[in-house]
């Protein structure tokens, strides 16, 4: 796991960290209050697996954790053993998954019955356990975790801080707003983690959060990267006043802040943003990175005018290639069926094929299930890989059998994404960590593709 926060990012570097996270900010499920847990499984099989979590062989420990996760809430008796494994220091040199990652996966599957123990682990002496426990509390989304996570903002470890602020954003509880704002204003905290706290505030669109984000954006004496985070977070809120604040700030001369503002504008969904974004994209004297932000912002706006403009603009081959790539990627965000068909057409050998491939996971048009299933049969492993990612995000059972055909694909990243999609659709025993996912699922997430093709704006 280990999300390192010990640096002050340039805006572009910070954007890589935000890329997928911000994209998912508005798609979290509801926070739940746990009810009566399922009856614990006290079978011999469970008892044997708990013993195996102490095996001297790390592979046995990892497999035991994995199988305990398959039992879900019935494996609540295994929670202490799995929490102990969160501190397992085994490092693997291949794509095999270490015990700590398997334990994290298992605890997430067990869910609410693990919450009390995970809360206690926030005070563990082992920082790896604290970090993973904080992240898991965000995964499980039980509102009992809110107050303990707020208290854990004072943790001295920066990786733990990151996991805490990330989970508070995913929980989306208004009780966290004041604490996150204080964290942002604390100059002794790492600037990257402060930026992540701003991102989390964007996922809690209360008037207080929107007001605080607006104040940070306006503060010219503030650290520039924090103003950038505030701009994107404001867009994420989609709240009344967010678009106004971003529109007022859209004329700033600082190009880094400017593209953050434009990206935020696209996320607001406000129709007033469309002519501003379109004017920037049309102006070839603008910085290319700023214009790419405008392109993605137009796609995110889902405006019919934006769709028409993007469909015409990508055909102009005199345009800078990187900008055209962002225009092609923007089509996926629109959710428009005509735009989606144009994207699939590009997969058949167009000069923007790479951009179309990497944009596949951002398709939201469910009519795309059939062409995505067809794409799983393509010879190009990148097409198979990202088609599987797209089908994971859409979560449609029509894709199950075609995905199963790829779980042993010769390309390990294709296999990892196929298994990840099946995990989303069917659950255990499928795991996104398998078949090339590796510790932390680095191939599965594929942040490199995000940077190269979509730019730092998904």
MARBALUM-913179 format. One record per residue (C-alpha): x, y, z; residue in one letter. Coordinates in pm, whole numbers, plus 50000, padded with zeros to 5 digits. Layout:
BEGIN
XYZA
...
END
This chain:
BEGIN
500005000050000X
502195028550126X
500895060049962X
503885082950003X
503105118950095X
506595131050175X
506945155149886X
505415187149758X
504155178349410X
504205199449104X
500675203648981X
501225177248713X
502595152148965X
499765159149206X
497345153848922X
498545118248866X
497635110349223X
494235126249178X
493445111348840X
491385080948926X
490515092549279X
488735124249171X
486995105148894X
485425082449155X
484565109049412X
480905111049319X
480345073549274X
480715060349628X
477975039449779X
476025049550088X
477625049350430X
476035021950633X
475365014950996X
476094978551062X
473224956451166X
473374922251322X
476444903851189X
476044870651018X
476704840751239X
480414834051260X
481724803151086X
483304781851359X
483954752051133X
487124731651131X
487974747050795X
487904782250941X
489914771251243X
492524755251015X
492794786550802X
493274808151113X
496154785351217X
497604788050866X
497814825950899X
500734819051139X
502564795550901X
506314802050846X
505574799450472X
504334833250348X
502464817150059X
500454796250304X
499694827450508X
498564846150198X
496334817850074X
494764813750417X
493864850550424X
492434848250077X
490174818850161X
489014835050482X
487904864950278X
485774842350062X
483714834250372X
482894871150410X
481064880350732X
480974844150843X
484744846350898X
484404872751170X
486234849551411X
489314853651189X
489424891551213X
492194892951483X
494394869551278X
493864889850962X
494604922551139X
497854907751262X
498704899650899X
498234936250802X
501684941650954X
503274912650765X
506504925850611X
506864899850336X
507964915150007X
507554895249689X
509784897949384X
507164886049137X
503474891249073X
502614869049369X
500494887049627X
501944890849979X
500024882150297X
499364918350397X
497584925650069X
495534893750096X
494604902550455X
493444937150345X
491324921550072X
489844896350318X
488954922450580X
487234943650315X
485154913250219X
484284905450580X
483124941250611X
481154954650907X
482064927051156X
485694938751123X
485024975651189X
485454975951568X
488794957851544X
489964980451261X
489125011051472X
491224996851756X
494064991351506X
494265028851442X
496225029951770X
498495000551682X
502245006251723X
502874993151370X
502365021251115X
501664996350834X
498744982351031X
497465017151111X
497705027850746X
495904997250614X
493254998650886X
492515035050802X
492165026650433X
489934996750505X
487595017750718X
486965038450408X
486445006750202X
483844992650441X
482045026150479X
480545021450821X
479825054450994X
481145041751326X
484585049351180X
484065086851135X
484995099151485X
487985075251524X
489315085751184X
488975122451275X
491035115551587X
493615097351371X
494295128851169X
496875136651438X
498905105451349X
502545115051293X
503015091051001X
502325107050660X
501165074850497X
498635070150774X
497525106350733X
496905100350365X
494785069450430X
492815087850699X
491945118150485X
491135095750189X
488755074350394X
487035104450548X
486285116750198X
484875083150096X
482715081650407X
481345116050314X
480165124550665X
479665162050738X
481185157051082X
484605155150915X
484445189450748X
485815210551035X
488585185751112X
489675183250748X
489685221150715X
491905224251023X
494205197850875X
494525218050553X
495385249750746X
498055232150955X
501325241750784X
503215215050978X
501395188550773X
502745175750444X
501465196150149X
500485165749946X
498385152250234X
496855186950280X
495875185949913X
494305151849962X
492285166350250X
490965192850011X
490015165349767X
488115147850048X
486275180150130X
485115180249769X
483345147249840X
481415162950131X
479485191149959X
478165209450264X
477935247550252X
480825248950500X
483035227150279X
482185247149966X
482895279650148X
486245267250274X
487305254549930X
486315287849776X
488385306650034X
491455285349959X
491015290749586X
490805328549631X
493775330949868X
496655343349652X
499045338749945X
498195302049968X
500475274149839X
499735272049465X
499255234349463X
496615237549736X
494685262949532X
494805238049245X
493415210249464X
490705233749591X
489655242149233X
489205205649136X
487485197549466X
485045226249414X
484055211649080X
483585177749242X
481015191749486X
478675202249201X
477205225349465X
475525258849420X
478245285249418X
481025262149299X
480635271348933X
480425308349018X
483675307049216X
485465288348938X
484135310848663X
485325341548852X
488785326248886X
489055312548531X
490995342248399X
494065337148621X
497415339148444X
499085310148632X
498715281848381X
498945254248645X
496125269048847X
494235277448529X
494015241648410X
492925230148755X
490135255848744X
489055245048395X
488985208748494X
486925217748800X
484525237348582X
483875207048367X
483005186548675X
480375211348793X
477975201948514X
477005238748493X
475985249248142X
477705282848192X
481055264948191X
480645251847836X
481305284247638X
484295292247861X
485825257847809X
485075258847439X
486735292847397X
489895280147566X
490005248947351X
489565269147032X
492385293047121X
495605277446991X
497665304347160X
496715289147494X
499095264847666X
498525229347537X
498085215347887X
495415241247963X
493615232547639X
493725195547727X
492055203748057X
489385222747869X
488805192847640X
488325168647931X
486175194648106X
483915196647801X
483555158947800X
482675158648167X
480085186048115X
478015161747904X
476555191347719X
475095183747372X
476935214747244X
480185201047384X
479615167247219X
478995183046879X
482085204946910X
484365176247018X
483165153446737X
484055180046480X
487275192046643X
488975158046662X
488825155046284X
491165185046242X
494565168946196X
496325202646204X
495575203046578X
498305194146829X
498255156346873X
498155156847253X
495125179847244X
493375157046993X
494115127647221X
492395145447508X
489465153647281X
489125116947191X
489315107047557X
486715133547639X
484185115447418X
484125086647666X
483095109647948X
480125124247764X
477945093047792X
476595102147448X
475905072047221X
477115089946906X
480355099347083X
480755063547206X
480335049646855X
482985073746726X
485365061546995X
484865025046897X
485375034046532X
488815047246626X
489755013346772X
489804999046420X
493045016446328X
492475053746355X
495405076846424X
494035082846776X
493595046046853X
495765047247164X
493705075247315X
490495056147236X
491885024747401X
492865042047722X
489565060647736X
487485028647734X
487185025848115X
485435059648129X
482545049147906X
479245051348093X
476915042547804X
475515007847884X
474765002647518X
478524998047486X
478474963647656X
478304944447327X
481154962947150X
483254960647465X
482734923047476X
483794921847110X
486894941947201X
487904914447445X
488694893247138X
491044918446977X
494644908046909X
496054939347071X
496474931547445X
495964968047537X
492514967447381X
491624935547572X
493054950047890X
491114982647887X
487934967147755X
488034944848065X
488524975548283X
485524991948117X
483374961148176X
484424960848539X
483204996648581X
479894989148408X
479414957448617X
477124939648371X
476644901948401X
476484898148023X
480274901348027X
480924872848273X
481604844148032X
483744864747789X
485784877248086X
486304842148217X
487914833647883X
490674858847967X
491574849248325X
494594829848198X
495474853647915X
499084852947799X
499324889947890X
499324891948274X
497754926348277X
494834914148066X
494354885448311X
494514909448607X
491874932248461X
489614903048366X
489814889648721X
489194924348860X
486064927448649X
484824893448762X
485494903049124X
483264933549078X
480494913548909X
480624879849087X
482804884349395X
485114857349538X
487004837149444X
487894862649179X
490434888949282X
491854919549108X
495194911449269X
495554879149071X
496924871948728X
499424900448722X
497744925048955X
500674923349194X
500854939549536X
498674970349533X
497254961549191X
499664985049011X
499114969648669X
495404967648735X
495125004848808X
497495015148527X
498205050948628X
500845052448355X
498145050748088X
496235078148263X
499225101248247X
500335093747892X
497045094647707X
494365111347914X
496695136048077X
496285144148445X
492575151048422X
490375119648437X
END
